[in-house]
């Protein structure tokens, strides 16, 4: 069980000037302390985010052309995920979490001291700046890892190739990963916020937001209201960039942002014609 603090728990009065999140943080500490202090909470939060974010897009894939409002934005219109493909990706994610992620958490409980839950909430500024720093750090780590695995045939074959089983990604394929890749991503996701000394609420917010971005990258739809269109200057790659990566695997290695691909010349824009390779 995580420590709330070294002193008795005291709920702080809300100061609207800089602690708008304090009432919400007090509520979590008062009513959900056993849940949020559990070492299994980050896994539950991450997997449930993946599950619930994927469902609407899985329904769209099943309905297909019967929902023309959304189907018009389908990137690879000639490739539709089957129920069998969806079930395979989802069952892979479940298997990996049950037989590898959960045991890793249990083992870590014997070696790592649980961090304290502070009584004070982060400011909105702290949540935004620290959260952005975590995303940028992860984006850098994964770009290097991703680029290396595509350039090294053995690494690609044994570790990353499973994620490229499908040329046209879909929401459930977000976590269609090998165990080494999943554990590497999980390590960064857990250790980066600790390294940057983030508040637990910031860490959890980043977890949910990054899972949304990851699922959105894999949906296979170039939706006009997606984050890559809402964030200006093409700072985010989104579904078009990652869909193009699955079509042309030596391009668009960054998971979220576009700056590393632009700097190193690996950015390839989406071409809206179907690749029949």
LINDASUL-V395017 format. One record per run of one state. SS is the DSSP state (@ for helix, = for strand, . for the rest). FROM is the first residue (numbers start at 1). TO is the last residue. If there is no record, write none. Layout:
ss->{SS	SS}
from->{FROM	FROM}
to->{TO	TO}
This chain:
ss->{.	@	.	@	.	@	.	@	.	=	.	@	.	@	.	@	.	@	.	@	.	@	.	=	.	@	.	@	.	=	.	@	.	=	.	@	.}
from->{1	22	32	33	37	41	67	68	72	74	75	83	109	124	152	153	165	171	176	179	196	200	219	221	222	227	231	232	235	236	237	238	248	257	258	259	264}
to->{21	31	32	36	40	66	67	71	73	74	82	108	123	151	152	164	170	175	178	195	199	218	220	221	226	230	231	234	235	236	237	247	256	257	258	263	277}
